[in-house]
Amino acid sequence: MKSEKKVKFREFATSSGKIVLAGKDAESNEQLISQVGKNEDILHTANPGSPFVNIKGKANKQDIKEASIFCASKSQDWRDNKKDVKIHVFKGVDTYKIKGMKTGTFGVKKHKTIVVKKRDVEEFLEN
């Protein structure tokens, strides 16, 4: 029997105390999504190349905003362009995996899009 290696996620807490977890690579993104509750929020950049981010428990608007800034700050979109970043927000129940999808890749049935402003990411990174 193959043993699952315990993955350490990136982690931070929102101002309201919600724990936010983020993958570090394709493998940890895979494990992150496998532990998400069906009604928990997940975030990912509209463009490829970001961690999946999971807010544990019921998130409010401020939690989602803070987690989206965190997601944007860790993305290739931010690294390469240093401008506003589009983030998709969706629930665990809206993710799916079909045979043939690469490790760390998931489909999403429905999502909302929010735009993280450049200045918000810069302020987050300064603190």
Backbone torsions as a table, in degrees:
resi	resn	phi	psi	omega
1	MET	NA	130.2	179.9
2	LYS	-79.5	130.7	179.8
3	SER	-90.4	140.0	177.3
4	GLU	-76.9	127.3	176.3
5	LYS	-76.6	130.9	179.6
6	LYS	-71.7	123.7	-178.1
7	VAL	-97.6	137.7	174.0
8	LYS	-98.0	121.8	179.7
9	PHE	-90.5	158.9	164.9
10	ARG	-66.2	147.9	-175.6
11	GLU	-149.2	143.8	169.0
12	PHE	-155.2	168.7	180.0
13	ALA	-114.6	139.7	176.2
14	THR	-74.6	172.0	-179.4
15	SER	-63.3	-22.1	177.7
16	SER	-90.8	-0.6	177.3
17	GLY	95.1	2.9	177.7
18	LYS	-70.0	137.4	176.8
19	ILE	-82.0	133.6	178.6
20	VAL	-120.6	126.0	179.2
21	LEU	-111.5	145.4	178.0
22	ALA	-139.4	142.7	176.0
23	GLY	-71.3	163.4	178.2
24	LYS	-111.7	-20.4	-177.9
25	ASP	-162.6	-176.6	-176.6
26	ALA	-58.4	-43.4	-178.8
27	GLU	-63.6	-45.7	-179.5
28	SER	-72.7	-30.7	173.4
29	ASN	-61.4	-40.6	178.8
30	GLU	-59.5	-47.9	-179.2
31	GLN	-70.0	-34.4	178.3
32	LEU	-60.8	-49.2	-178.2
33	ILE	-63.8	-33.6	-178.7
34	SER	-67.1	-20.0	-178.6
35	GLN	-102.9	1.8	-177.6
36	VAL	-74.5	135.2	173.6
37	GLY	-71.6	151.9	-174.3
38	LYS	-62.0	-27.5	179.6
39	ASN	-104.5	7.7	177.6
40	GLU	-82.4	150.8	-179.7
41	ASP	-83.1	141.4	175.0
42	ILE	-124.7	144.3	178.4
43	LEU	-128.9	149.1	176.4
44	HIS	-159.4	148.4	177.6
45	THR	-65.7	153.0	176.2
46	ALA	-62.0	-35.6	177.0
47	ASN	-89.1	152.5	176.7
48	PRO	-62.3	158.5	173.1
49	GLY	97.2	47.6	172.5
50	SER	-145.1	162.8	173.5
51	PRO	-72.2	153.0	163.0
52	PHE	-76.9	140.3	-178.5
53	VAL	-122.9	132.2	-178.0
54	ASN	-122.9	126.1	173.9
55	ILE	-93.6	119.9	-177.7
56	LYS	-77.0	130.4	179.3
57	GLY	84.9	-166.2	-178.1
58	LYS	-84.4	119.0	-176.5
59	ALA	-96.3	144.7	172.6
60	ASN	-98.5	178.8	-177.1
61	LYS	-58.8	-40.5	-179.4
62	GLN	-66.1	-40.9	176.6
63	ASP	-58.8	-44.6	-178.9
64	ILE	-65.1	-41.0	178.4
65	LYS	-61.4	-48.3	-178.5
66	GLU	-64.2	-41.2	178.4
67	ALA	-67.1	-33.8	178.9
68	SER	-68.6	-36.2	176.5
69	ILE	-65.8	-43.0	176.5
70	PHE	-58.7	-47.6	179.1
71	CYS	-58.9	-48.6	-179.7
72	ALA	-59.8	-40.9	-176.4
73	SER	-64.9	-23.9	-178.4
74	LYS	-98.0	6.8	-172.7
75	SER	-94.2	157.0	173.7
76	GLN	-67.7	-32.6	178.4
77	ASP	-57.4	-47.8	178.4
78	TRP	-66.2	-47.7	-177.8
79	ARG	-56.1	-42.1	-173.7
80	ASP	-86.5	-27.8	-171.3
81	ASN	-117.4	-25.4	-179.2
82	LYS	49.7	48.8	177.0
83	LYS	-141.6	-177.9	179.7
84	ASP	-50.5	145.2	-177.3
85	VAL	-125.0	130.3	175.9
86	LYS	-84.0	132.3	-179.5
87	ILE	-120.9	134.9	173.1
88	HIS	-94.8	134.8	178.2
89	VAL	-119.5	129.5	-177.6
90	PHE	-152.0	168.6	-179.1
91	LYS	-95.4	156.9	177.6
92	GLY	-55.3	-38.1	-178.8
93	VAL	-64.3	-20.7	-178.0
94	ASP	-91.4	3.9	177.8
95	THR	-97.4	151.4	175.7
96	TYR	-149.9	159.4	178.5
97	LYS	-133.3	128.3	175.5
98	ILE	-117.4	157.4	-178.9
99	LYS	-54.8	134.5	178.6
100	GLY	99.6	-14.8	176.9
101	MET	-72.0	139.2	-179.8
102	LYS	-64.5	156.4	174.9
103	THR	-55.6	133.0	178.6
104	GLY	84.0	3.3	179.7
105	THR	-110.4	136.3	180.0
106	PHE	-138.2	154.6	171.3
107	GLY	-93.7	155.5	179.7
108	VAL	-130.8	128.1	-178.1
109	LYS	-75.0	-43.3	178.3
110	LYS	-152.6	148.2	-178.4
111	HIS	-151.0	162.8	169.7
112	LYS	-106.6	151.6	176.8
113	THR	-114.0	131.2	173.0
114	ILE	-124.9	153.4	-179.4
115	VAL	-109.5	123.7	175.9
116	VAL	-92.2	123.8	-177.7
117	LYS	-75.2	145.2	179.6
118	LYS	-51.6	-46.1	-177.0
119	ARG	-63.9	-32.2	178.5
120	ASP	-66.7	-40.7	178.1
121	VAL	-67.0	-44.2	179.7
122	GLU	-60.0	-42.7	178.0
123	GLU	-64.4	-41.6	179.0
124	PHE	-60.8	-44.1	-177.8
125	LEU	-70.0	-26.0	178.7
126	GLU	-72.8	-28.4	-176.3
127	ASN	-89.0	NA	NA
